[in-house]
Amino acid sequence: MTRRGQVLPEGRPAGPPGTSLGPLQAANPEQPRTSLAGRGIAFVRLYPLVALTCLMLAVTGLLLQSGLGQPARLGASAYAAVVGVTRAVSMFRSLRQGRWGIDVLALMAIGSTVWVGEYLAALVVILMLSGGEALETFAQGRAARELRALLDRAPRFAHREAPGSVLEDTPVGGVLPGDVLVVRPSELVPVDGELLSDAASMDESSLTGESLPVERVRGDLLLSGSVNGETAIRMRAAATADDSQYSRIIALVEEAASSRAPVVRLADRYAVPFTALAVLMAATAWLLSGDPVRIAQVLVVATPCPLLIAAPVAFLAGTSQAAHKGIIIKNSGTLEQLAKARTAVFDKTGTLTSGRPVLDTVQAAPGGEGSGSMNPARILQLAASAEQYSSHVLAASVIEAAALRDLELLPVTRATEHATQGVEAVCGGDTVVVGKAGLVRSSARGFREAALRSGQLAVYVAVNGTYAGALIMKDPLRADAGQTLARLHRLGIRHTMLLTGDARGTAAHIAEEAGIRHVQADCLPEDKVNAVAGVRERPVLMVGDGVNDAPVLAAADVGIAMGAKGATAASESADVVIMLDDLSKVAVAVEIGKRTVAVALVSIWTGIGLSIGLMAVAMTGYIPAVTGALLQELVDLATILNGLRALHGPRPKKPVGRG
């Protein structure tokens, strides 16, 4: 039922304790405490095989204590055989699909222990396998906590102003563009929209990873999912919930969470050689001793839990750490590609530069045929009017420059955008062409290329078939660009390249400032794709932010889309989406990839090394089968705990000072 109440006045803090905060509380209800019995029931439901195996061990122990050895042996052996057959069916299905997993060793360990009568060891092996899977589930839940936090905090309700200055609470899916909403203190912004209040302090940490509050003023864009500060605010919805920022983030996170890239089973690369080695050592021990029990003693310490669990836990932990820093990595395979990357390719506008070019000056063409007495203000007005239907970042800058000079935009009756080149439009009866030199030169008489200083770029304008002038823009390099490039070099990126649709002179200046060696200018989207395809040093990272970057982001080994408000097409094509408009996060993503892969490999090789050592000792007969199975469980636990290290970045080195 719809609730109605009075509007909370703007600028007023929240009411007394107990006042409802609406969707924030609804999204995060207090969970009742669960009793010990309830937790036990939940555990049995989650991990039935673990619970059943524990029960079987307890029953077997009681039977042995009661002197009923034969029933204990038969019951335990039958249970182990049933579990073994179930595992065998699953294994053969995988083999028929061409997937050789190291799970084969687990089946061999169960079968060998039943064969030689080591029924207690068989139960311990089953407990180890099922317990390892339970530990993996727990570790994955721990590692995925940051990803779940994004999903759990999705806005659910909105307070919409109705006629008569009253509020109605509506599901966020019912909000339409143009609706006026009230966001109370500490509530989530339900949809993207324009701030109507004078000022607001917003917590955008769940969107961008930025921990400090962000100050917004009237007219600024508010992103759904950000948290309002201590005063109620009014806003006008600019999009539906499905088209708002938080919904796009949720879609990316769900894609990341559901990814089952082959690299998650990184350890399967070692499955065949490790299985062969274990079988060889077990057979050798049997032949040398003549005792078939040695087979079981060797195989129980060769069970594959360290290899099966280590990589998934580490990669999920790395993905979670990246999400905490405002970096959405869509699949685990991308982490390995980031770790091995050798080449980084950058777009210029909005990536290496601030992406907010400003108008420096307007150069009007000398008076000539058709140009009349057109002055700089008229040139800017016509150019801005034509750019209304362009998605390029320069178009937004031209329109903003006209607005700052109080120039009224003219109605457009026809508009055509030429990808990466410019636009052609009919504005107030005049045919206007705005864009690069090549486009305007082919459309206008009397074209003259503007003389540019380093770092400047020109947007050329033609009116009614005659060159009218140029808008001289400047888009400075990001302050952290040089530092980010240097950090990437230290992380193993040996080759860097700039791909841009801008003129050669401007591109070369930006590349020199940033420390990039190779430049390819005047690129169309297909030129960028071809350039990336031709790079020899791979894997290749491509960093961009706009609609025109979508094809090349998809073509690269790792496509990285920049900015929380980046184009949807770019975000969908990319493998990595950086929610904060911060170039340094590219280096952070590479660093997380390297650390995650390193942690996974340490876990794998630690598991292999310890298993080989235990197998060598077991060959001598000094490790009973039951003891070996228990020792292997400790190895499992060590690899899981090591995999969780990927949740945390490397510890900062302490400065060395004089004692």
Stockholm file with secondary structure:
# STOCKHOLM 1.0

chainA/1-659         MTRRGQVLPEGRPAGPPGTSLGPLQAANPEQPRTSLAGRGIAFVRLYPLVALTCLMLAVTGLLLQSGLGQPARLGASAYAAVVGVTRAVSMFRSLRQGRWGIDVLALMAIGSTVWVGEYLAALVVILMLSGGEALETFAQGRAARELRALLDRAPRFAHREAPGSVLEDTPVGGVLPGDVLVVRPSELVPVDGELLSDAASMDESSLTGESLPVERVRGDLLLSGSVNGETAIRMRAAATADDSQYSRIIALVEEAASSRAPVVRLADRYAVPFTALAVLMAATAWLLSGDPVRIAQVLVVATPCPLLIAAPVAFLAGTSQAAHKGIIIKNSGTLEQLAKARTAVFDKTGTLTSGRPVLDTVQAAPGGEGSGSMNPARILQLAASAEQYSSHVLAASVIEAAALRDLELLPVTRATEHATQGVEAVCGGDTVVVGKAGLVRSSARGFREAALRSGQLAVYVAVNGTYAGALIMKDPLRADAGQTLARLHRLGIRHTMLLTGDARGTAAHIAEEAGIRHVQADCLPEDKVNAVAGVRERPVLMVGDGVNDAPVLAAADVGIAMGAKGATAASESADVVIMLDDLSKVAVAVEIGKRTVAVALVSIWTGIGLSIGLMAVAMTGYIPAVTGALLQELVDLATILNGLRALHGPRPKKPVGRG
#=GR chainA/1-659 SS CCCEEECCCTTCCCCSTTCCCTHHHHHSCCCCCCCHHHHHHHHHHHCHHHHHHHHHHHHHHHHHHTTCHHHHHHHHHHHHHHHHHHHHHHHHHHHHTTCCCTHHHHHHHHHHHHHTTCHHHHHHHHHHHHHHHHHHHHHHHHHTHHHHHHHHTCCCEEEEEETTTEEEEEEGGGCCTTCEEEECTTCBCCSCEEECSSEEEEECHHHHCCCSCEEEETTCEECTTCEECSSCEEEEECSCSTTSHHHHHHHHHHHHHHCCCGGGGGGGGGHHHHHHHHHHHHHHHHHHHCCTHHHHHHHHTTCSHHHHHHHHHHHHHHHHHHHHTTEEECCHHHHHHHHHCCEEEECIIIIIBCSCCEEEEEEECCSCTTTTTCCHHHHHHHHHHHGGGCCSHHHHHHHHHHHHTTCCCCCEEEEEEETTTEEEEEETTEEEEEECHHHHHTTCBTCCCCCCCTTEEEEEEEETTEEEEEEEEECCBCTTHHHHHHHHHHTTCCEEEEECSSCHHHHHHHHHHHTCCEEECSCCHHHHHHHHHTCCSSSEEEEECSGGGHHHHHHSSEEEEECTTCCHHHHHHCSEEECSSCTHHHHHHHHHHHHHHHHHHHHHHHHHHHHHHHHHHHTTTCSCHHHHHHHHHHHHHHHHHHHGGGGSCCCCCCCCCCC
#=GC SS_cons         CCCEEECCCTTCCCCSTTCCCTHHHHHSCCCCCCCHHHHHHHHHHHCHHHHHHHHHHHHHHHHHHTTCHHHHHHHHHHHHHHHHHHHHHHHHHHHHTTCCCTHHHHHHHHHHHHHTTCHHHHHHHHHHHHHHHHHHHHHHHHHTHHHHHHHHTCCCEEEEEETTTEEEEEEGGGCCTTCEEEECTTCBCCSCEEECSSEEEEECHHHHCCCSCEEEETTCEECTTCEECSSCEEEEECSCSTTSHHHHHHHHHHHHHHCCCGGGGGGGGGHHHHHHHHHHHHHHHHHHHCCTHHHHHHHHTTCSHHHHHHHHHHHHHHHHHHHHTTEEECCHHHHHHHHHCCEEEECIIIIIBCSCCEEEEEEECCSCTTTTTCCHHHHHHHHHHHGGGCCSHHHHHHHHHHHHTTCCCCCEEEEEEETTTEEEEEETTEEEEEECHHHHHTTCBTCCCCCCCTTEEEEEEEETTEEEEEEEEECCBCTTHHHHHHHHHHTTCCEEEEECSSCHHHHHHHHHHHTCCEEECSCCHHHHHHHHHTCCSSSEEEEECSGGGHHHHHHSSEEEEECTTCCHHHHHHCSEEECSSCTHHHHHHHHHHHHHHHHHHHHHHHHHHHHHHHHHHHTTTCSCHHHHHHHHHHHHHHHHHHHGGGGSCCCCCCCCCCC
//
